[in-house]
Amino acid sequence: MRSIQETAARVKSGLIKRRLPYVVTLKDFEKAGVRFEITNLVEHHRVVDHGGETVYTAAMLENLREDDVLFDVGANVGMVTLHAAKICRTVAFEPDPSFRHRLEVNGALNADRTFTLEPTAVSDADGTVVLYTDGDDGNSPSLVHQRGEGGSVSVVARSLDSLVSEARLPRPTVIKLDIEGAEILALRGAVQLLTGPEKPRALFIEVHDSFLPGFGSSAEEVNGLLHQFGYTTEVYRAQRADQTHLILQAS
């Protein structure tokens, strides 16, 4: 016999499916609200349920200032990007074509805010890499094939040091990393940026404990690099399953 919770979940899923696609105005993080188009159940979870990261999302937005430049690395459908764009200059990095399209659609629904969209993966070096993906109705894409993703696409990869050195983009004061274990690659490719005199004042980072071994790394290595770079003032920390959510300030 199915539990009441299972039955309720099935009923909820059925009701959502009948409404698809639809546009929702999310007012959970700001009074004006941000508009998102929902086209599948996974998007509903990412937007309406905040991907299960309500407190962390609120904490990130609360730690942004008007004079900040945010690099949102792993922007997905735009939950942080579109809220942050109302607060400060925002650059969204999303290499997955399907998620990038969803971000563009959501951006067009919010004419009162603008952001720069970079179709590149952030890694430890410039080049071309394979991104494994199930599209916008599956898990978040990854640079390592470790969750049985059914598709793949070649994308341009850049290191943060390389991007910043060419001065095409504004220099970041805050960086968000949510890239399914590739945070170790992003950090390795940002040594000059994160140790220089104009280093970002804060990092928002998801440390994916279970994905890092696929990159030949570990949470211990990530935390060691963060400490080495001087990001030792912990503003926020929370554990969610096999992830650690951090907001760190430069000491």
C-alpha positions, 0 to 999 in steps of 0.5 A: 500500500502506498503511503499518504506521502507517496500518493500526495506526491503523485497527485502533485506531479499530475497536477503540475504536468497538466499545467505545463508549460506555465509562467510563475512569478517567484516572490520568495526572495524579493517583493517584486518577484522574478518570472520563470517559465516552467516546462517540466517537473525538474524545472518546477523543483529548481524554481518553485522548490528552489532546488531544495536550497531555499536558505542557501539561496537567501543567504547568497542574495543577502550577502550581495552589495550594489557595488558587487560584480557577481560571476555566477558559475553554473547559472542553470535556469537563472535562480541566482542570476536573475535575483542577483541582477536586480542587486548588482552587475552579474555575469552568468556562466552556463555551457549547457545549451539546453539550460542556457536556452532556459536562462535566456527565456527566463531573462526575456521574461524579466525586462527590468534586469540585465546580465551578461551570459557566457556560454563557457565552462569554467575549468583549470585551462582554456580549451574544448571539453566534453559536457555530459548532460541529460538536458534541462529535465535531468540532473545538472550537467557535469564535466565527468561522466559519473551519473549515467548521463545520456548525452554529451556536447563539446563546449568551450572551457576557460580558466578564470585567470584567463578570462580576467586577464583579457579584461573583456568582462568586469572583474568579479568581487563575488564568485558563485561556484555550483558545477558538480565537482568541477569546483576543484578545476575552477579553483586551480584555474583561478590562482592569480585571481584569488590570491592577487591584490584585487581578489574577490571579497567573497565566494559562494561555493558548493563543495560536492563531496561525492563528485570530487573523486571523479575529478581525482580530488576531494573535499579536503583538497578544495577546503585546503585551496580555499584556506591557502587562498585566504578565504577563511572567514566563514559566513555560512555553512550548511550540509545537504546530503553529499554537498557542503554549501559555503559562503566565505569572505577573504580574510 
